[in-house]
Amino acid sequence: MTANSYLGPRLVVTPNVGNAVAVQVAVPNPSRTNLYVFNPGVNVIWVAPVLDATGPGNPTVAVAGGNGSVPIQPLQGFMFPGFTNGMSAIASAGATNILTVWEYYQ
């Protein structure tokens, strides 16, 4: 294996994502090179990086239709290249939506 080979992906978690409160679906990981999320369900799931943009103790979270949140449409996925932050998610509807999250390493 060469230094430029990519290992993975590794399944991080398959969380249930509801529409009432955002849940953390990935923790920060400085060793990660990419993060891929896939929505196998029927409802849109919004994801957002967990950043402390407003000061200590005030992390941002996913909000359906909110600034900084990315919609993952049903049966679609999105690769976040170079993403080492944590990530949260919230669904547009329903209480038990599945979201698959995969980490990639170099």
C-alpha positions, 0 to 999 in steps of 0.5 A: 500500500502506498502513502497515497492509498485510501483506506475505508470507508468505515461505518461510523454509526447508523443513527435514528434521526428525528425531527424534534431535536438534532442529534450528533452523528459524527464526532470530531476526528482529526485523522479522518480525511473525508466523511460520507453521509447517505440517506436511505429513507423517505424524508429529507435529513439536514446535516451540519458541522458541529462548530463552536462559532459563537463561543465556548459552550455554544455549538451549532447544530443542524436545523431543517432549512437553517443556515449552514445545514445541508439537505440530504435528499432521500436515496442520496448521499454527500461526500464532505472532503477534508471534513474533520469536525463533528456533525449533527443531523435533524429530519424534516419529518418522522422520528426514526429516520436512518442516516448512514455515516462513513469515515475515510482515512488516508 
